[in-house]
């Protein structure tokens, strides 16, 4: 074989081995991530589903409710347990809007039950069939499909996608763009000019804010016309969530882009942040399905805060006062990350 070909291969391998950060993100990090996720979610404990039971005059006397409560575990190949929690009707449907439950049971008399769930939600259908199996057709039941705005699965999904779109737009549009400028040695040329560094980074954010507004508007209009999605809260609250979420993820993007100067490292960090938050933050399904010890941490992830707040405005009609606390925490992420990123930013 041509010796020059082998020499060229050896040169490339030596360059790879001599870069510790590339080695970590290419070889070590996938193993670490697989280990952490495996330990967290490879548990043999049964999956737990919370089911809301509407508290009314028939709840305590209903034989079907007692039968379900006495056998909360399923003996299928993939075991599952049900946690039956009593709520008022208003509380139960609020839990449904937030994705904390997918099925609501309403006792109608001493025996009969009525199930409330979205037929388009596959998880809700599975839970329904598992509970029907427990009752063994001994009790009369019926289904009242949920089709009201704010309570359907699509109403849960769209605000989450809006929040994810903002995150992805900022982190890829700002973070990766800055990393690419550093790789191409363009940042070095800019820093040689009388350029205000903070102003340069804020300009990146300003452009991304305009583009993000266009992207979010297109998705919202599509959902409005095709899925009949409606904003239950105020437009002022929705605009506040949009601006604060952009500020938060813009700051995170600056911090992500502060040091990487290689394509492999930059791409790995950006992909890790976006992918992990997309999986954990409950964009497609409720994060309450994760282990309880993890939920306490997941609730305060930036994307979780953005998605929960967006859903509150869209589906629960929350106003600025109601979401002020979460917006403050979300904005704090952006401010702290921007200041840290500006301090550690490598311009050459």
C-alpha positions as CSV (number, residue, x, y, z in Angstrom):
1,X,0.0,0.0,0.0
2,X,1.1,3.5,-0.7
3,X,3.3,4.7,2.2
4,X,2.1,8.3,1.8
5,X,-1.4,7.2,2.4
6,X,-0.5,5.4,5.6
7,X,1.6,8.4,6.8
8,X,-1.4,10.7,6.2
9,X,-3.6,8.4,8.2
10,X,-1.1,8.4,11.1
11,X,-0.9,12.2,11.0
12,X,-4.7,12.5,11.4
13,X,-4.7,9.9,14.2
14,X,-1.9,11.8,16.1
15,X,-3.8,15.1,15.8
16,X,-6.9,13.4,17.1
17,X,-5.1,11.8,20.1
18,X,-3.3,15.0,21.0
19,X,-6.5,16.9,21.6
20,X,-7.9,16.0,25.0
21,X,-11.1,17.9,24.6
22,X,-11.9,16.1,21.3
23,X,-11.1,12.8,22.9
24,X,-13.4,13.5,25.8
25,X,-16.4,14.5,23.7
26,X,-15.9,11.8,21.1
27,X,-15.0,8.8,23.3
28,X,-15.6,9.4,27.0
29,X,-18.7,11.5,27.0
30,X,-21.0,9.0,25.2
31,X,-20.0,6.4,27.8
32,X,-20.7,8.8,30.7
33,X,-24.0,9.8,29.2
34,X,-25.1,6.1,28.6
35,X,-24.0,5.2,32.2
36,X,-26.0,8.0,33.8
37,X,-29.1,7.4,31.7
38,X,-28.8,3.7,32.2
39,X,-28.6,4.0,36.0
40,X,-31.5,6.5,36.1
41,X,-34.0,4.7,33.9
42,X,-33.0,1.0,33.8
43,X,-34.8,0.5,37.2
44,X,-36.8,-2.7,37.6
45,X,-39.4,-0.8,39.6
46,X,-42.9,-0.6,38.0
47,X,-43.8,2.5,36.0
48,X,-46.2,4.6,38.1
49,X,-49.2,6.4,36.5
50,X,-51.2,9.0,38.4
51,X,-55.0,8.7,37.7
52,X,-57.3,11.5,38.8
53,X,-60.6,10.4,40.4
54,X,-63.2,13.2,40.6
55,X,-64.4,13.6,44.2
56,X,-68.2,13.7,44.3
57,X,-71.1,12.2,46.2
58,X,-70.6,8.8,44.6
59,X,-66.8,8.4,45.0
60,X,-66.6,6.6,48.4
61,X,-69.6,4.3,47.6
62,X,-68.5,3.4,44.1
63,X,-67.6,-0.3,44.0
64,X,-65.5,0.1,40.8
65,X,-63.3,2.8,42.4
66,X,-62.7,0.5,45.4
67,X,-61.7,-2.4,43.2
68,X,-59.2,-0.3,41.2
69,X,-57.7,1.1,44.4
70,X,-57.3,-2.4,45.9
71,X,-55.2,-3.7,43.0
72,X,-53.1,-0.7,41.8
73,X,-50.4,-2.9,40.2
74,X,-50.6,-4.5,36.8
75,X,-49.2,-8.0,36.2
76,X,-48.3,-7.5,32.6
77,X,-44.9,-8.2,31.1
78,X,-44.1,-4.5,31.6
79,X,-45.5,-3.9,35.1
80,X,-47.2,-0.7,35.9
81,X,-48.8,0.8,39.0
82,X,-51.6,3.3,39.3
83,X,-51.8,6.0,41.9
84,X,-55.4,6.9,42.2
85,X,-55.7,10.5,43.6
86,X,-59.0,12.2,44.5
87,X,-59.5,15.8,43.1
88,X,-62.4,18.1,42.6
89,X,-63.5,18.2,38.9
90,X,-61.8,21.6,38.4
91,X,-58.5,20.3,39.9
92,X,-58.6,17.1,37.9
93,X,-59.0,18.9,34.6
94,X,-56.3,21.4,35.5
95,X,-53.9,18.4,36.2
96,X,-54.9,17.1,32.7
97,X,-54.0,20.4,31.1
98,X,-50.6,20.4,32.7
99,X,-49.9,16.8,31.6
100,X,-49.7,15.5,35.1
101,X,-52.5,13.0,34.4
102,X,-53.8,11.6,31.2
103,X,-57.0,9.9,32.4
104,X,-59.8,11.2,34.7
105,X,-62.3,8.8,36.2
106,X,-65.7,10.2,37.3
107,X,-68.1,8.0,39.4
108,X,-71.7,8.5,38.2
109,X,-73.4,6.3,40.8
110,X,-72.5,3.4,43.1
111,X,-71.2,1.2,40.3
112,X,-70.9,3.1,37.0
113,X,-67.7,4.9,35.9
114,X,-67.0,7.4,33.2
115,X,-63.5,7.8,31.7
116,X,-62.4,11.2,30.4
117,X,-59.3,11.3,28.2
118,X,-58.1,12.4,24.7
119,X,-58.5,9.5,22.3
120,X,-55.5,10.8,20.3
121,X,-53.2,10.2,23.3
122,X,-51.8,6.7,23.1
123,X,-50.6,6.7,26.7
124,X,-54.1,7.5,27.8
125,X,-55.6,4.7,25.7
126,X,-53.1,2.2,27.2
127,X,-54.0,3.2,30.8
128,X,-57.7,3.0,30.0
129,X,-57.3,-0.6,28.7
130,X,-55.2,-1.6,31.7
131,X,-57.8,-0.3,34.1
132,X,-60.6,-2.0,32.2
133,X,-58.6,-5.2,32.4
134,X,-58.6,-4.9,36.2
135,X,-62.3,-4.3,36.3
136,X,-62.8,-7.4,34.1
137,X,-65.9,-5.9,32.6
138,X,-67.7,-6.4,35.9
139,X,-68.7,-2.8,36.1
140,X,-70.5,-0.6,33.5
141,X,-68.1,2.0,32.1
142,X,-68.2,4.6,29.3
143,X,-65.9,7.1,27.7
144,X,-66.5,10.8,27.3
145,X,-63.7,11.9,24.9
146,X,-62.0,15.2,25.8
147,X,-62.2,17.6,22.9
148,X,-62.3,21.0,24.7
149,X,-59.5,23.5,23.9
150,X,-56.7,23.4,26.4
151,X,-57.3,19.8,27.5
152,X,-56.3,17.9,24.3
153,X,-52.9,16.4,23.8
154,X,-52.2,18.8,20.9
155,X,-52.8,21.7,23.3
156,X,-50.1,20.2,25.5
157,X,-47.7,19.7,22.6
158,X,-47.8,23.0,20.7
159,X,-46.7,25.3,23.5
160,X,-43.9,22.9,24.3
161,X,-42.8,22.9,20.7
162,X,-42.9,26.7,20.7
163,X,-40.5,26.7,23.7
164,X,-38.3,24.1,22.1
165,X,-38.2,26.2,18.9
166,X,-37.0,29.2,20.8
167,X,-34.3,27.2,22.6
168,X,-33.1,25.5,19.4
169,X,-33.1,28.8,17.5
170,X,-31.0,30.5,20.1
171,X,-28.5,27.8,20.9
172,X,-27.9,26.8,17.3
173,X,-28.3,30.2,15.8
174,X,-26.1,32.1,18.3
175,X,-24.0,29.4,20.0
176,X,-23.0,27.4,16.9
177,X,-22.6,30.5,14.8
178,X,-20.1,32.0,17.2
179,X,-18.2,28.8,17.5
180,X,-18.0,28.6,13.7
181,X,-16.7,32.2,13.5
182,X,-14.0,31.3,16.0
183,X,-13.0,28.2,14.0
184,X,-12.8,30.3,10.8
185,X,-10.5,32.8,12.7
186,X,-13.1,35.6,12.0
187,X,-13.5,36.5,15.7
188,X,-9.8,37.3,15.8
189,X,-10.2,39.9,13.1
190,X,-13.2,41.5,14.8
191,X,-11.4,41.9,18.1
192,X,-8.6,43.8,16.4
193,X,-11.1,46.6,15.6
194,X,-12.6,49.1,18.1
195,X,-15.5,46.8,18.5
196,X,-17.5,46.7,21.7
197,X,-17.5,43.0,22.6
198,X,-20.8,43.1,24.6
199,X,-22.4,45.0,21.8
200,X,-21.3,42.5,19.3
201,X,-22.8,39.6,21.3
202,X,-26.0,41.6,21.9
203,X,-26.3,42.2,18.2
204,X,-26.2,38.4,17.7
205,X,-29.1,38.1,20.1
206,X,-31.1,40.9,18.4
207,X,-30.9,39.2,15.0
208,X,-31.9,35.9,16.5
209,X,-34.8,37.5,18.3
210,X,-36.3,38.7,15.1
211,X,-35.8,35.4,13.3
212,X,-37.2,33.5,16.4
213,X,-40.3,35.8,16.2
214,X,-40.9,34.7,12.6
215,X,-40.4,31.0,13.3
216,X,-42.7,31.1,16.4
217,X,-45.4,33.0,14.5
218,X,-45.4,30.5,11.6
219,X,-45.8,27.6,14.0
220,X,-48.5,29.3,16.0
221,X,-50.5,30.3,12.8
222,X,-50.2,26.7,11.6
223,X,-51.5,25.4,14.9
224,X,-54.2,28.0,14.9
225,X,-55.6,27.1,11.5
226,X,-55.1,23.3,11.5
227,X,-55.5,22.3,15.1
228,X,-57.7,25.1,16.4
229,X,-55.2,26.1,19.0
230,X,-56.3,29.2,21.0
231,X,-54.5,31.5,23.4
232,X,-56.4,31.4,26.7
233,X,-54.3,34.0,28.5
234,X,-53.3,37.5,27.5
235,X,-51.0,38.5,24.6
236,X,-48.9,40.5,27.0
237,X,-48.1,37.4,29.0
238,X,-47.4,35.4,25.9
239,X,-45.0,38.2,24.7
240,X,-43.3,38.2,28.0
241,X,-42.7,34.5,27.9
242,X,-41.3,34.8,24.4
243,X,-38.9,37.6,25.3
244,X,-37.7,36.1,28.5
245,X,-37.2,32.7,27.0
246,X,-35.1,34.2,24.2
247,X,-33.0,36.1,26.7
248,X,-32.5,33.0,28.8
249,X,-31.5,30.7,25.9
250,X,-29.5,33.6,24.3
251,X,-27.4,33.9,27.5
252,X,-27.0,30.1,27.6
253,X,-25.8,30.1,23.9
254,X,-23.2,32.7,24.7
255,X,-21.8,30.6,27.6
256,X,-21.8,27.5,25.4
257,X,-19.9,29.3,22.7
258,X,-17.4,30.9,25.1
259,X,-14.5,28.5,24.6
260,X,-14.9,25.7,21.9
261,X,-12.6,26.2,18.9
262,X,-13.1,22.8,17.2
263,X,-16.0,21.5,15.2
264,X,-16.2,18.2,17.1
265,X,-16.2,19.9,20.6
266,X,-18.7,22.6,19.6
267,X,-21.1,20.3,17.9
268,X,-21.0,17.9,20.8
269,X,-21.7,20.5,23.4
270,X,-24.6,22.1,21.5
271,X,-26.1,18.7,20.7
272,X,-25.8,17.6,24.3
273,X,-27.5,20.7,25.7
274,X,-30.4,20.7,23.2
275,X,-31.0,17.0,23.1
276,X,-30.9,16.4,26.9
277,X,-33.3,19.3,27.6
278,X,-35.6,18.1,24.8
279,X,-35.8,14.6,26.3
280,X,-36.0,15.7,30.0
281,X,-38.2,18.8,29.8
282,X,-41.5,17.2,28.8
283,X,-41.9,18.6,25.3
284,X,-43.7,15.5,23.9
285,X,-44.8,13.9,27.2
286,X,-45.0,15.0,30.8
287,X,-41.7,14.9,32.7
288,X,-43.7,13.6,35.8
289,X,-43.2,10.2,34.2
290,X,-39.6,10.3,35.2
291,X,-38.4,9.0,38.6
292,X,-39.6,11.3,41.4
293,X,-36.0,12.1,42.5
294,X,-35.3,13.4,39.0
295,X,-38.5,15.5,38.7
296,X,-37.4,17.9,41.4
297,X,-34.4,18.7,39.3
298,X,-36.1,18.7,35.9
299,X,-38.7,21.2,37.0
300,X,-36.0,23.9,37.1
301,X,-34.4,23.2,33.8
302,X,-34.6,26.3,31.5
303,X,-36.6,24.5,28.8
304,X,-39.0,23.0,31.5
305,X,-39.6,26.5,32.9
306,X,-40.2,27.9,29.4
307,X,-42.6,25.1,28.3
308,X,-44.5,25.1,31.6
309,X,-45.0,28.8,31.5
310,X,-46.0,28.8,27.9
311,X,-48.6,26.1,28.6
312,X,-49.9,28.0,31.5
313,X,-50.6,31.1,29.3
314,X,-52.0,29.1,26.4
315,X,-54.1,26.5,28.3
316,X,-54.8,27.9,31.8
317,X,-55.2,31.6,30.9
318,X,-52.4,32.7,33.3
319,X,-51.5,36.3,33.4
320,X,-48.2,38.2,34.0
321,X,-48.7,38.1,37.8
322,X,-49.2,34.3,37.8
323,X,-46.0,33.6,35.8
324,X,-43.8,36.3,37.3
325,X,-41.9,33.8,39.5
326,X,-41.0,31.4,36.8
327,X,-40.1,34.2,34.4
328,X,-37.7,35.6,37.1
329,X,-35.9,32.3,37.4
330,X,-35.7,31.9,33.6
331,X,-34.4,35.4,33.1
332,X,-31.8,34.7,35.9
333,X,-30.4,31.9,33.8
334,X,-29.9,34.2,30.8
335,X,-28.3,37.0,32.8
336,X,-25.9,34.8,34.7
337,X,-24.9,32.8,31.7
338,X,-24.4,36.0,29.6
339,X,-22.2,37.6,32.2
340,X,-20.1,34.4,32.6
341,X,-19.9,33.8,28.9
342,X,-18.8,37.4,28.2
343,X,-16.1,37.0,30.9
344,X,-14.7,33.7,29.6
345,X,-15.3,34.3,25.9
346,X,-12.3,33.4,23.8
347,X,-11.9,35.8,20.9
348,X,-8.9,34.2,19.3
